[in-house]
Amino acid sequence: MRGMKDSHAYPALARPFANSAFGGSMAAPDGASSGGVKGREALPVWSLDDLYLGMDDPRIAQDLEAAAQTNAELVRLKGAFIAARGDAPRLALLLDSGLGLYEKAVNLLWGVGAYAGLAASTARDDPARAKFEADIRARAAAIGADSLFFTLELNQLEEWEIESALRAGETTARWRPWLRRVRLSRPHELGPDLERLLIDRAPALANWSRLFDETLSRLRATVGDETLTLPEALNRLSDSDPARRREAAEGLAVALKANEPVLALCLNTIAFEKQVEDRWRGHASPAHARRLANEVDPEAVEALEAAVVEAYPRLAHRYYALKAKAMGRETLDHWDRNAPLDQERPRQYSWDEAKALVLDSFGRLSPAMAQRARDVFDRPWIDAQPRPGKASGAYSHPVTSDHHPFVFLNYMGERRDVLTLAHELGHAVHQTLAAPRGTLLADTPLTLAETASIFGEGLVFEQLLADADPQERRVLLAGRIEDGLNTVVRQIAFHRFETRFHAARAEGELSPDQIGALWLEVMGESLGPAVTLNPGYEHFWSYVTHFAHAPFYVYAYAFGDLLVGALMEKRRENPQAFAPLYEELLAAGGTRTYVEALKPFGLDPRDKTFWRQGCARLEGLIDAFEALV
């Protein structure tokens, strides 16, 4: 089957595992909290039995066969759409029938694929699970490839023919948003044979991101007398003890450097393959395909990037100078960016405390949304326990509209982990609200995919701040600013790093040293003179899995954070009127563009002023912090 995760054809299971509100979501790539959590042994581990009982479950083969049979029914319609040109009622019937079959096959294939990906993500060091995931991806690609004709034929039709059919059928009009998204790829489609070739090659190409993941999952950093996994080492970077932070940073740098040749090869190969396909498809820039798939105007992303870069001195540069002053330093080492201001160990939150915070915060916005989050907590749908072999990061994967979400994170018990939990539960609520639309229409463009997740973080932070004493408020405010900088400034810096890397890759393969030099240049611009990029930091690009999994995804975090800031201001103006409008926005899934979705709130992200206002909101938090310092 073809998805709309990118602007061109690829098999349903070759889409990025975590890419949108309905296709899963990864947390913003950055270090989080330090290790240790009260009651870690009680942290939830999910059960995937609602999908399949194991890799040998006979229902897996049955569902793949059912998908193949459904796809074969769809293939019988080949040529019918072209033959029905000029006959709007007939074309409407074909659209309803074809899309019904298409969605049924997608549900079957994505269900099996989600199980394979979920199972592998908790044991990236298990060769059996890796093989199973790869085999499922290849099998699904082979099944789905025969349906390639479907969207190619639809895109041969003229706009007036599509519009006439949508008006002619009683239920056909519901497919308008999906057809709109499919037709965005029309100018960039290739012939059937080349499209088929790309589909057939996709599972093999996906192995480069798999190799990237597996390399990081096997990484072990020697930190003092300890051996830490990647998530544990990253978490140690926000330890209250500066010596432990430094040890973690230096140990991690050594481990990343040792693995850098493989990680650089993965990134170089992924970028080269992208360049070849982009050239054949006629994309104007490496980021164009992603922006097209997300239905975002290039002007909006450019306005966002320009506004944030202009604000670097007022945001990151200024804050880190203030933080250095608060810590009695002239400058910060890079491992001090997320350091707690107090030398005492940061407060630990048990799982039950974190759960209560999330549910209480969501309930203050909407009891119905809190109940949806409670449903996820009360069932074995969350995997929060860190353990060797488990992938780093966090996501919420909804599987398909006829399944429930599964939430993945590595919970260490600190404030940032509580906010990550709120982030992923926000995604899960979004996914369940949009699910009645069906899998194809629930799939949310990236421009809105981070809305509910970042809003969820904001709600929890507001509650933490309201319950804090003056000393805690200072610490919380610093943490919220740092989260904002990590989500806005850092992600735009990541976006600029990707842009420069892909531009340089067009001239030839980049060595690890060249990639590291680009990284230092871009990160130095964003962090400013108050942060020292110590030796070893040049290797830290290599743990950002987004660069391998979903090129040019990262701006979505900044997009979502600043957009949510505007929505939260609207909520403050009229909380009662806001909640139903907000639920309606989430429940719309992918049926509205971001411009349409935000219009009821009077917001337009295509205007640079919109993004400047979001940056000003973060600047206001820094003003408050400066007053406390």
Backbone torsions as a table, in degrees:
resi	resn	phi	psi	omega
1	MET	NA	160.3	174.6
2	ARG	-101.3	137.3	174.1
3	GLY	-105.2	176.0	175.6
4	MET	-118.2	31.9	175.8
5	LYS	-73.5	-31.2	171.6
6	ASP	-123.5	174.9	-171.0
7	SER	-87.0	14.7	-179.7
8	HIS	-144.1	178.8	-174.1
9	ALA	-74.9	139.9	165.7
10	TYR	-162.2	156.4	-176.4
11	PRO	-64.0	152.3	-173.3
12	ALA	-54.9	-38.0	-175.1
13	LEU	-88.2	-1.6	176.3
14	ALA	-92.2	-0.5	178.7
15	ARG	-69.0	156.0	176.9
16	PRO	-53.1	133.9	-176.1
17	PHE	-59.5	-33.5	-177.5
18	ALA	-133.0	106.3	-170.9
19	ASN	-143.3	-28.9	-177.1
20	SER	-149.2	179.6	-176.3
21	ALA	-63.0	-28.0	177.2
22	PHE	-101.7	-15.1	179.4
23	GLY	-100.6	12.7	-178.0
24	GLY	102.1	160.2	177.7
25	SER	-146.9	139.1	174.8
26	MET	-98.9	147.4	173.0
27	ALA	-69.9	156.6	178.5
28	ALA	-56.2	133.6	-173.4
29	PRO	-75.0	103.3	177.9
30	ASP	-163.5	164.9	174.5
31	GLY	-67.7	150.4	-178.5
32	ALA	-123.1	-118.7	-169.6
33	SER	-97.4	170.8	177.7
34	SER	-84.8	165.9	-172.5
35	GLY	-71.3	168.3	176.7
36	GLY	93.7	123.2	178.3
37	VAL	-144.9	137.3	178.1
38	LYS	-60.2	128.5	175.9
39	GLY	69.7	35.2	-178.2
40	ARG	-56.6	-33.0	-178.7
41	GLU	-63.1	-18.1	-178.6
42	ALA	-95.1	1.1	-179.0
43	LEU	-64.2	141.5	-175.5
44	PRO	-70.2	145.0	170.9
45	VAL	-123.6	128.5	-173.2
46	TRP	-72.2	161.2	169.1
47	SER	-115.0	130.1	179.2
48	LEU	-96.0	14.4	-176.2
49	ASP	-63.0	-23.6	177.1
50	ASP	-65.5	-19.3	176.4
51	LEU	-96.5	-68.5	179.2
52	TYR	-147.4	157.8	-175.5
53	LEU	-83.9	-8.4	179.6
54	GLY	164.8	174.7	-178.1
55	MET	-66.2	-19.3	179.7
56	ASP	-99.5	10.4	179.1
57	ASP	-62.0	123.3	-178.2
58	PRO	-62.5	-19.8	179.7
59	ARG	-66.5	-22.5	177.9
60	ILE	-63.5	-50.4	177.9
61	ALA	-63.6	-37.2	179.2
62	GLN	-64.0	-42.4	-179.3
63	ASP	-70.6	-36.2	175.5
64	LEU	-64.4	-39.4	177.6
65	GLU	-67.0	-39.4	177.1
66	ALA	-63.4	-38.5	176.9
67	ALA	-64.4	-40.6	179.0
68	ALA	-64.3	-40.7	179.2
69	GLN	-68.0	-40.7	177.5
70	THR	-63.7	-42.0	178.6
71	ASN	-63.6	-36.5	178.5
72	ALA	-64.0	-37.0	175.8
73	GLU	-63.3	-39.9	178.4
74	LEU	-64.5	-40.2	-178.3
75	VAL	-62.3	-26.0	178.2
76	ARG	-64.9	-16.7	178.5
77	LEU	-87.7	2.3	-178.5
78	LYS	-58.3	128.5	-178.7
79	GLY	89.5	-19.0	-175.4
80	ALA	-68.5	-33.2	-177.5
81	PHE	-68.9	-39.0	177.4
82	ILE	-70.1	-39.7	-179.8
83	ALA	-65.1	-25.5	-177.1
84	ALA	-88.6	6.7	179.8
85	ARG	-57.8	132.1	-179.3
86	GLY	90.7	-11.5	179.6
87	ASP	-113.3	85.2	-173.1
88	ALA	-58.9	-45.8	179.0
89	PRO	-60.0	-42.2	178.9
90	ARG	-65.0	-42.5	179.9
91	LEU	-65.0	-35.9	177.4
92	ALA	-63.1	-43.2	178.0
93	LEU	-62.8	-41.4	179.5
94	LEU	-64.7	-40.2	179.1
95	LEU	-62.9	-46.3	179.3
96	ASP	-61.6	-45.1	-178.7
97	SER	-67.1	-47.8	-177.4
98	GLY	-63.5	-43.8	-178.9
99	LEU	-71.5	-30.5	174.3
100	GLY	-62.6	-45.4	177.7
101	LEU	-66.0	-42.1	-179.2
102	TYR	-59.9	-47.1	-178.6
103	GLU	-67.5	-36.3	178.1
104	LYS	-62.3	-44.6	179.3
105	ALA	-66.7	-39.6	176.6
106	VAL	-59.1	-44.9	180.0
107	ASN	-59.3	-42.1	-179.7
108	LEU	-67.8	-46.5	-176.8
109	LEU	-69.6	-43.3	-179.4
110	TRP	-68.6	-31.7	178.0
111	GLY	-63.8	-47.6	178.2
112	VAL	-64.9	-43.3	-178.9
113	GLY	-64.1	-39.4	178.2
114	ALA	-62.8	-42.3	178.8
115	TYR	-59.5	-45.8	-178.9
116	ALA	-61.9	-42.8	-179.5
117	GLY	-69.6	-41.5	178.8
118	LEU	-63.3	-44.5	-179.3
119	ALA	-64.1	-39.3	-178.7
120	ALA	-72.0	-31.5	-173.6
121	SER	-68.7	-20.4	177.7
122	THR	-93.1	-2.0	180.0
123	ALA	-152.3	65.6	-178.9
124	ARG	-67.9	-9.0	178.2
125	ASP	-97.0	8.2	-178.4
126	ASP	-100.2	107.4	-178.0
127	PRO	-59.6	-33.1	-178.3
128	ALA	-65.3	-42.9	179.4
129	ARG	-69.4	-37.4	177.9
130	ALA	-62.7	-43.4	178.5
131	LYS	-63.9	-42.9	179.9
132	PHE	-59.7	-45.4	-180.0
133	GLU	-62.0	-44.3	-179.7
134	ALA	-65.1	-41.5	-179.7
135	ASP	-65.7	-40.0	178.1
136	ILE	-63.8	-43.1	179.1
137	ARG	-59.0	-44.0	-179.3
138	ALA	-67.1	-42.1	-179.9
139	ARG	-63.7	-43.2	180.0
140	ALA	-64.8	-39.1	178.4
141	ALA	-62.6	-40.9	179.7
142	ALA	-65.2	-38.8	178.9
143	ILE	-67.8	-47.0	-173.8
144	GLY	-73.6	-22.3	-173.3
145	ALA	-60.0	-33.4	-177.2
146	ASP	-67.3	-17.9	180.0
147	SER	-87.1	5.1	-178.8
148	LEU	-54.4	-35.6	-177.2
149	PHE	-57.1	-29.0	-169.0
150	PHE	-58.9	-58.3	-178.4
151	THR	-74.3	-27.6	175.7
152	LEU	-64.1	-41.3	177.9
153	GLU	-67.5	-41.0	178.6
154	LEU	-59.5	-36.8	-178.5
155	ASN	-80.3	-6.1	170.9
156	GLN	-80.9	-18.8	-179.7
157	LEU	-76.3	150.5	177.9
158	GLU	-81.4	163.2	-178.5
159	GLU	-58.5	-41.9	-177.2
160	TRP	-66.5	-30.7	178.6
161	GLU	-70.2	-42.4	176.6
162	ILE	-62.8	-45.9	-177.4
163	GLU	-62.9	-41.0	178.8
164	SER	-62.3	-40.5	179.5
165	ALA	-67.1	-40.0	179.3
166	LEU	-62.6	-32.4	179.8
167	ARG	-82.1	-22.5	-172.9
168	ALA	-82.4	-28.8	-176.6
169	GLY	-94.3	147.9	-179.3
170	GLU	-67.5	-35.0	-177.7
171	THR	-115.3	-2.2	-173.5
172	THR	-66.0	-32.1	-175.1
173	ALA	-60.2	-22.4	-179.0
174	ARG	-63.6	-21.2	-177.6
175	TRP	-86.5	-0.3	-175.7
176	ARG	-52.8	-47.9	-178.4
177	PRO	-61.3	-39.3	-179.7
178	TRP	-67.8	-42.4	178.2
179	LEU	-64.1	-36.7	177.6
180	ARG	-60.0	-42.4	-178.7
181	ARG	-70.2	-39.4	177.8
182	VAL	-61.4	-40.7	-173.9
183	ARG	-76.1	-10.8	172.5
184	LEU	-63.3	-29.4	-178.5
185	SER	-84.1	-4.5	-173.9
186	ARG	-53.2	-46.7	-178.6
187	PRO	-68.5	-11.6	-172.7
188	HIS	-114.7	9.0	179.9
189	GLU	-80.8	149.8	178.1
190	LEU	-104.2	-178.2	177.8
191	GLY	-68.7	162.8	-177.4
192	PRO	-55.0	-40.0	-177.2
193	ASP	-67.2	-42.4	179.2
194	LEU	-68.4	-38.2	177.4
195	GLU	-63.6	-40.0	178.3
196	ARG	-64.6	-40.2	177.9
197	LEU	-60.1	-43.4	-180.0
198	LEU	-63.5	-39.3	178.1
199	ILE	-65.3	-44.4	-178.3
200	ASP	-64.5	-30.8	-178.2
201	ARG	-84.9	-17.3	-171.7
202	ALA	-57.3	-44.0	-179.3
203	PRO	-60.4	-37.9	179.0
204	ALA	-67.8	-41.6	179.7
205	LEU	-65.3	-31.7	179.0
206	ALA	-64.0	-18.0	-179.8
207	ASN	-68.2	-19.8	176.7
208	TRP	-68.9	-42.1	176.1
209	SER	-70.8	-32.3	175.0
210	ARG	-62.9	-43.6	178.2
211	LEU	-62.5	-39.7	176.7
212	PHE	-57.7	-48.9	179.9
213	ASP	-61.5	-48.4	-174.7
214	GLU	-66.7	-34.2	177.4
215	THR	-63.6	-44.3	179.6
216	LEU	-69.3	-34.3	-179.8
217	SER	-68.4	-28.0	178.5
218	ARG	-86.5	-10.7	-176.7
219	LEU	-62.0	135.9	175.2
220	ARG	-132.4	128.6	-179.9
221	ALA	-104.9	131.3	175.3
222	THR	-85.3	113.2	-176.0
223	VAL	-124.9	104.2	-173.3
224	GLY	61.8	-125.4	177.8
225	ASP	-101.0	16.8	-179.7
226	GLU	-110.6	157.6	171.6
227	THR	-118.4	117.0	-172.5
228	LEU	-113.4	146.1	169.6
229	THR	-74.9	171.7	179.4
230	LEU	-59.0	-49.8	178.9
231	PRO	-59.7	-38.2	180.0
232	GLU	-66.7	-40.6	179.1
233	ALA	-66.6	-42.4	178.0
234	LEU	-63.1	-40.8	179.0
235	ASN	-63.6	-33.6	-179.1
236	ARG	-66.2	-18.9	-179.6
237	LEU	-69.3	-10.8	174.5
238	SER	-114.5	25.8	175.7
239	ASP	-68.8	152.9	-179.7
240	SER	-74.1	-17.8	-178.1
241	ASP	-93.8	117.0	-178.0
242	PRO	-61.9	-32.7	178.8
243	ALA	-66.6	-39.5	178.3
244	ARG	-67.4	-36.9	177.0
245	ARG	-62.8	-46.5	-178.6
246	ARG	-62.8	-45.1	177.8
247	GLU	-57.2	-42.4	-179.4
248	ALA	-65.2	-44.4	-179.2
249	ALA	-63.4	-44.7	-177.9
250	GLU	-70.7	-38.8	177.2
251	GLY	-66.3	-39.6	178.9
252	LEU	-66.9	-39.5	179.0
253	ALA	-60.0	-41.9	178.8
254	VAL	-63.8	-43.4	-178.7
255	ALA	-67.2	-42.2	178.9
256	LEU	-64.9	-41.2	179.6
257	LYS	-60.6	-39.9	-179.5
258	ALA	-63.8	-31.6	-178.6
259	ASN	-97.3	-3.4	-172.4
260	GLU	-61.6	-38.1	178.8
261	PRO	-57.1	-41.7	178.7
262	VAL	-69.1	-44.4	-178.5
263	LEU	-65.7	-38.2	177.7
264	ALA	-66.8	-39.6	177.7
265	LEU	-62.5	-42.7	177.1
266	CYS	-58.0	-49.0	-176.4
267	LEU	-66.8	-40.8	177.8
268	ASN	-61.7	-42.7	-177.9
269	THR	-68.8	-44.0	178.0
270	ILE	-59.6	-43.7	-179.7
271	ALA	-66.0	-39.5	179.7
272	PHE	-65.4	-45.3	178.9
273	GLU	-60.9	-37.9	178.0
274	LYS	-65.0	-42.1	178.9
275	GLN	-60.1	-43.4	-179.6
276	VAL	-61.7	-49.0	-178.4
277	GLU	-66.3	-41.9	178.6
278	ASP	-60.4	-38.6	-179.7
279	ARG	-65.3	-44.1	179.2
280	TRP	-65.0	-35.5	-177.1
281	ARG	-85.1	-11.9	178.2
282	GLY	78.0	31.2	176.1
283	HIS	-74.8	139.7	-173.0
284	ALA	-72.3	-24.6	-178.0
285	SER	-155.6	163.8	177.8
286	PRO	-58.8	-28.1	-178.6
287	ALA	-86.0	-9.0	-170.7
288	HIS	-63.5	-42.8	-178.1
289	ALA	-61.3	-41.6	179.7
290	ARG	-65.3	-43.5	-178.8
291	ARG	-66.5	-36.2	178.2
292	LEU	-64.8	-45.5	179.9
293	ALA	-63.6	-32.1	-178.4
294	ASN	-86.4	-0.7	-178.8
295	GLU	54.5	40.1	179.5
296	VAL	-110.8	135.5	177.8
297	ASP	-67.9	134.5	175.9
298	PRO	-54.1	-34.1	-180.0
299	GLU	-61.5	-34.3	-179.4
300	ALA	-67.6	-44.3	179.9
301	VAL	-67.5	-41.2	178.9
302	GLU	-64.2	-39.4	177.9
303	ALA	-65.3	-40.5	177.7
304	LEU	-61.1	-52.0	-178.1
305	GLU	-59.6	-46.0	-178.1
306	ALA	-62.5	-42.2	-178.4
307	ALA	-64.8	-41.4	-178.2
308	VAL	-70.8	-43.0	-179.9
309	VAL	-62.9	-41.3	176.5
310	GLU	-59.9	-30.8	-176.5
311	ALA	-88.7	-4.6	179.2
312	TYR	-45.1	-52.4	-176.9
313	PRO	-62.8	-34.1	-177.3
314	ARG	-82.0	-17.8	-176.8
315	LEU	-107.6	-86.8	-173.5
316	ALA	-64.1	-48.2	-176.2
317	HIS	-59.3	-45.5	-177.8
318	ARG	-68.2	-44.8	-175.9
319	TYR	-65.4	-45.2	-177.1
320	TYR	-66.5	-29.8	173.4
321	ALA	-66.1	-41.6	177.2
322	LEU	-65.0	-40.0	-179.5
323	LYS	-65.9	-41.1	177.4
324	ALA	-58.9	-43.6	178.2
325	LYS	-60.8	-44.2	-179.2
326	ALA	-63.8	-27.5	-179.7
327	MET	-94.7	6.5	178.4
328	GLY	73.1	30.1	-177.1
329	ARG	-122.9	157.0	172.0
330	GLU	-83.6	-39.5	176.7
331	THR	-138.0	165.8	177.3
332	LEU	-106.7	143.0	165.6
333	ASP	-75.5	157.4	-174.6
334	HIS	-61.4	-26.0	179.2
335	TRP	-78.5	-1.2	176.9
336	ASP	-95.4	-2.9	-174.5
337	ARG	-54.6	-45.6	-177.2
338	ASN	-106.3	18.9	-179.4
339	ALA	-69.4	141.3	174.2
340	PRO	-66.8	147.5	-179.3
341	LEU	-69.3	-31.0	-179.3
342	ASP	-93.1	143.1	178.9
343	GLN	-72.3	-20.5	177.7
344	GLU	-67.0	151.2	179.7
345	ARG	-61.9	131.5	-179.2
346	PRO	-58.3	152.7	179.7
347	ARG	-58.4	138.5	176.4
348	GLN	-99.7	140.3	177.7
349	TYR	-114.1	123.6	174.3
350	SER	-67.1	165.5	178.2
351	TRP	-60.4	-41.8	180.0
352	ASP	-64.7	-37.3	177.1
353	GLU	-65.4	-43.2	179.2
354	ALA	-63.3	-43.9	178.2
355	LYS	-59.0	-45.4	-179.4
356	ALA	-63.9	-40.0	178.4
357	LEU	-61.8	-44.8	-179.0
358	VAL	-64.1	-48.0	-176.8
359	LEU	-66.1	-41.1	178.9
360	ASP	-64.2	-42.5	-178.3
361	SER	-66.2	-44.6	178.8
362	PHE	-63.8	-37.0	-178.5
363	GLY	-64.6	-31.1	178.7
364	ARG	-68.1	-24.9	175.3
365	LEU	-84.3	-49.7	-175.5
366	SER	-160.6	117.1	176.9
367	PRO	-56.1	-34.9	-179.7
368	ALA	-65.0	-38.9	178.8
369	MET	-70.0	-37.2	177.0
370	ALA	-62.4	-38.3	179.4
371	GLN	-65.7	-37.5	177.2
372	ARG	-64.0	-39.9	177.0
373	ALA	-66.4	-39.4	179.3
374	ARG	-61.2	-38.2	178.8
375	ASP	-58.7	-37.6	179.4
376	VAL	-69.8	-42.8	179.4
377	PHE	-63.8	-38.2	-171.2
378	ASP	-79.6	-5.4	-179.5
379	ARG	-121.2	163.7	-176.7
380	PRO	-79.7	60.1	-175.0
381	TRP	-111.4	3.1	-178.0
382	ILE	-121.1	135.3	172.8
383	ASP	-117.6	103.2	-174.1
384	ALA	-112.6	-9.5	-172.0
385	GLN	-80.9	118.1	174.9
386	PRO	-69.3	142.9	177.3
387	ARG	-164.4	156.3	-179.3
388	PRO	-56.7	139.2	178.7
389	GLY	90.8	-19.9	179.0
390	LYS	-74.3	139.4	179.4
391	ALA	-64.8	156.0	175.7
392	SER	-82.0	174.3	175.8
393	GLY	88.0	-165.5	-177.4
394	ALA	-155.7	152.2	176.0
395	TYR	-162.4	166.2	168.3
396	SER	-125.1	121.1	-178.0
397	HIS	-111.9	121.3	-176.4
398	PRO	-85.8	-6.5	-176.7
399	VAL	67.3	-89.3	174.9
400	THR	-146.1	176.8	-175.8
401	SER	-69.1	-17.7	178.5
402	ASP	-98.9	16.9	173.2
403	HIS	-129.1	174.3	177.1
404	HIS	-100.4	163.6	178.9
405	PRO	-73.0	157.5	168.5
406	PHE	-121.5	131.0	-175.5
407	VAL	-109.0	132.4	-174.4
408	PHE	-124.9	128.8	173.1
409	LEU	-160.7	168.2	175.6
410	ASN	-114.7	95.9	-171.7
411	TYR	-85.6	121.0	-179.5
412	MET	-110.7	-7.5	170.3
413	GLY	98.6	3.4	179.6
414	GLU	-100.8	175.8	-175.1
415	ARG	-55.1	-43.3	-178.7
416	ARG	-63.9	-30.8	177.4
417	ASP	-69.9	-35.9	175.7
418	VAL	-62.6	-42.2	179.7
419	LEU	-68.7	-36.1	175.2
420	THR	-62.8	-41.1	176.7
421	LEU	-59.7	-45.3	178.2
422	ALA	-61.8	-38.6	178.9
423	HIS	-58.6	-51.6	-175.8
424	GLU	-71.9	-33.5	175.8
425	LEU	-68.6	-31.3	172.7
426	GLY	-60.3	-44.5	175.0
427	HIS	-59.1	-45.3	-177.1
428	ALA	-61.6	-41.9	176.8
429	VAL	-62.4	-44.9	178.1
430	HIS	-56.9	-45.3	-177.2
431	GLN	-64.2	-41.2	-179.9
432	THR	-71.6	-33.6	177.6
433	LEU	-66.6	-38.0	-176.9
434	ALA	-83.2	-18.1	-173.2
435	ALA	-54.4	-37.5	179.8
436	PRO	-59.0	-16.3	177.4
437	ARG	-70.1	-17.7	-172.5
438	GLY	93.6	157.2	-171.9
439	THR	-57.6	-44.8	-175.8
440	LEU	-68.0	-39.5	-176.3
441	LEU	-88.4	-19.8	177.5
442	ALA	-76.2	-23.3	-177.0
443	ASP	-60.4	113.9	-169.9
444	THR	-96.5	133.3	176.6
445	PRO	-59.2	152.1	-176.0
446	LEU	-59.2	-28.6	-179.0
447	THR	-59.8	-27.5	179.1
448	LEU	-114.5	-2.9	-172.2
449	ALA	-66.2	-28.2	-178.2
450	GLU	-95.6	4.0	-175.1
451	THR	-61.4	-56.7	-175.7
452	ALA	-66.7	-34.4	-177.1
453	SER	-68.2	-47.8	-179.1
454	ILE	-70.8	-33.7	175.7
455	PHE	-62.4	-40.9	178.0
456	GLY	-60.2	-42.4	175.8
457	GLU	-59.3	-44.6	-178.4
458	GLY	-61.3	-39.8	178.8
459	LEU	-63.1	-42.9	-179.4
460	VAL	-68.0	-40.6	179.0
461	PHE	-61.7	-42.5	178.7
462	GLU	-56.9	-40.6	-179.7
463	GLN	-70.5	-41.1	177.4
464	LEU	-59.3	-43.5	-178.3
465	LEU	-67.2	-40.3	-178.9
466	ALA	-64.7	-30.6	-176.5
467	ASP	-92.7	1.0	-172.1
468	ALA	-90.1	151.3	171.1
469	ASP	-83.3	173.2	-174.9
470	PRO	-55.3	-43.0	179.6
471	GLN	-65.2	-42.4	178.4
472	GLU	-64.1	-35.4	179.5
473	ARG	-61.2	-40.1	178.5
474	ARG	-61.6	-45.4	-179.5
475	VAL	-67.1	-43.6	179.7
476	LEU	-63.8	-40.5	-179.7
477	LEU	-63.4	-43.1	176.8
478	ALA	-60.8	-43.3	179.4
479	GLY	-63.1	-40.4	-179.8
480	ARG	-67.2	-39.0	176.7
481	ILE	-62.5	-43.9	-179.5
482	GLU	-64.6	-39.1	175.2
483	ASP	-61.7	-41.8	178.2
484	GLY	-63.1	-42.4	178.1
485	LEU	-64.9	-40.6	178.6
486	ASN	-65.2	-33.4	-176.4
487	THR	-85.4	-33.0	-175.8
488	VAL	-101.5	-66.7	-175.1
489	VAL	-65.1	-48.8	-175.2
490	ARG	-64.9	-39.7	-178.9
491	GLN	-70.7	-34.2	174.1
492	ILE	-67.7	-36.9	174.5
493	ALA	-62.9	-41.7	174.9
494	PHE	-58.3	-43.4	179.5
495	HIS	-60.6	-42.3	179.5
496	ARG	-69.2	-34.2	174.5
497	PHE	-62.5	-47.1	177.7
498	GLU	-58.4	-44.2	-179.1
499	THR	-58.9	-45.6	-179.1
500	ARG	-71.5	-37.1	178.8
501	PHE	-63.5	-48.5	-178.3
502	HIS	-65.4	-34.4	176.5
503	ALA	-65.7	-42.6	179.2
504	ALA	-69.1	-35.4	-179.3
505	ARG	-65.1	-24.5	177.2
506	ALA	-64.0	-21.4	179.2
507	GLU	-93.7	-7.3	179.9
508	GLY	143.7	169.5	-177.0
509	GLU	-65.3	142.0	179.4
510	LEU	-101.6	135.7	175.1
511	SER	-75.2	163.0	175.1
512	PRO	-55.2	-37.5	179.5
513	ASP	-64.9	-39.3	179.1
514	GLN	-67.5	-40.5	177.4
515	ILE	-63.5	-43.2	179.2
516	GLY	-61.9	-36.3	178.5
517	ALA	-66.4	-41.1	175.8
518	LEU	-61.2	-42.4	-179.9
519	TRP	-59.9	-48.0	-179.5
520	LEU	-62.8	-40.4	-179.7
521	GLU	-61.6	-49.8	-175.5
522	VAL	-71.2	-43.1	-178.4
523	MET	-69.3	-33.4	175.9
524	GLY	-62.9	-40.4	177.2
525	GLU	-59.0	-42.0	-173.3
526	SER	-80.0	-38.6	-175.1
527	LEU	-80.0	-33.7	176.0
528	GLY	89.2	177.8	-171.3
529	PRO	-71.2	-13.1	-178.2
530	ALA	-81.9	-6.5	179.4
531	VAL	-115.2	122.5	177.0
532	THR	-87.6	125.3	176.9
533	LEU	-90.4	88.3	-173.1
534	ASN	-65.6	158.3	175.8
535	PRO	-53.2	133.9	-176.8
536	GLY	108.0	-24.1	-178.1
537	TYR	-68.7	-19.8	179.8
538	GLU	-64.3	-13.0	-179.5
539	HIS	-94.3	-5.4	-169.4
540	PHE	-76.8	-9.1	172.8
541	TRP	-62.2	-26.5	-165.5
542	SER	-78.3	-6.7	176.8
543	TYR	-97.2	-1.5	-176.7
544	VAL	-84.7	96.8	-173.9
545	THR	-67.7	-21.9	179.0
546	HIS	-57.4	-34.9	-178.1
547	PHE	-61.9	-31.0	-179.9
548	ALA	-90.7	-39.2	-174.2
549	HIS	-80.2	-41.4	-170.3
550	ALA	-146.7	77.2	-179.8
551	PRO	-54.2	135.6	177.1
552	PHE	66.6	27.7	173.6
553	TYR	-83.5	-33.5	-161.0
554	VAL	-63.4	-25.4	179.7
555	TYR	-61.9	-18.7	-179.5
556	ALA	-59.4	-32.2	-179.7
557	TYR	-67.1	-44.0	176.8
558	ALA	-66.7	-43.2	177.4
559	PHE	-54.9	-49.9	-176.8
560	GLY	-68.3	-40.3	-177.6
561	ASP	-64.0	-47.2	-178.6
562	LEU	-70.9	-35.5	176.7
563	LEU	-64.3	-43.4	179.9
564	VAL	-65.3	-35.3	176.0
565	GLY	-57.3	-41.3	178.0
566	ALA	-66.9	-39.9	178.6
567	LEU	-65.3	-38.3	-179.7
568	MET	-67.3	-31.9	174.4
569	GLU	-65.4	-40.0	176.9
570	LYS	-62.8	-37.8	178.6
571	ARG	-64.1	-40.9	179.4
572	ARG	-63.3	-32.6	-179.4
573	GLU	-66.3	-38.1	-177.3
574	ASN	-157.8	82.9	-175.4
575	PRO	-57.3	-40.1	-176.5
576	GLN	-67.9	-40.2	-179.9
577	ALA	-74.3	-26.6	-174.5
578	PHE	-70.6	-44.8	-170.9
579	ALA	-54.7	-49.6	-179.9
580	PRO	-66.1	-35.7	177.0
581	LEU	-64.1	-39.2	-179.5
582	TYR	-67.5	-45.2	176.8
583	GLU	-60.4	-38.5	178.7
584	GLU	-64.5	-39.1	177.7
585	LEU	-60.3	-46.8	-178.3
586	LEU	-68.2	-41.7	-177.1
587	ALA	-67.6	-19.1	180.0
588	ALA	-70.3	-17.7	179.9
589	GLY	56.4	-125.6	-178.9
590	GLY	-100.2	18.5	-176.8
591	THR	-81.7	-11.2	178.5
592	ARG	-124.2	146.0	169.5
593	THR	-73.3	166.7	-179.1
594	TYR	-65.2	-29.9	177.6
595	VAL	-67.8	-44.9	178.8
596	GLU	-65.2	-40.7	-176.1
597	ALA	-66.2	-33.5	-175.8
598	LEU	-93.1	-9.7	-178.4
599	LYS	-58.9	-41.8	178.9
600	PRO	-59.6	-20.3	179.3
601	PHE	-94.6	-2.0	-179.1
602	GLY	72.9	31.9	-176.5
603	LEU	-116.7	143.4	178.8
604	ASP	-140.0	98.0	-177.8
605	PRO	-69.4	-3.7	176.5
606	ARG	-77.3	-10.2	-178.2
607	ASP	-94.0	125.2	-179.0
608	LYS	-58.9	-30.1	178.9
609	THR	-60.3	-34.5	178.9
610	PHE	-58.1	-46.1	-177.7
611	TRP	-72.1	-34.6	177.1
612	ARG	-62.5	-38.0	178.7
613	GLN	-64.0	-39.6	177.3
614	GLY	-63.6	-41.4	177.9
615	CYS	-65.0	-37.0	179.6
616	ALA	-63.5	-33.8	178.2
617	ARG	-64.1	-42.3	177.1
618	LEU	-67.7	-37.0	177.9
619	GLU	-62.6	-34.4	177.7
620	GLY	-63.6	-36.6	175.8
621	LEU	-64.3	-37.4	178.6
622	ILE	-67.7	-36.3	174.4
623	ASP	-57.4	-46.6	-179.3
624	ALA	-64.0	-39.3	178.4
625	PHE	-65.0	-42.3	179.9
626	GLU	-60.0	-38.3	178.6
627	ALA	-62.7	-35.9	179.2
628	LEU	-74.9	-36.3	179.4
629	VAL	-67.8	NA	NA
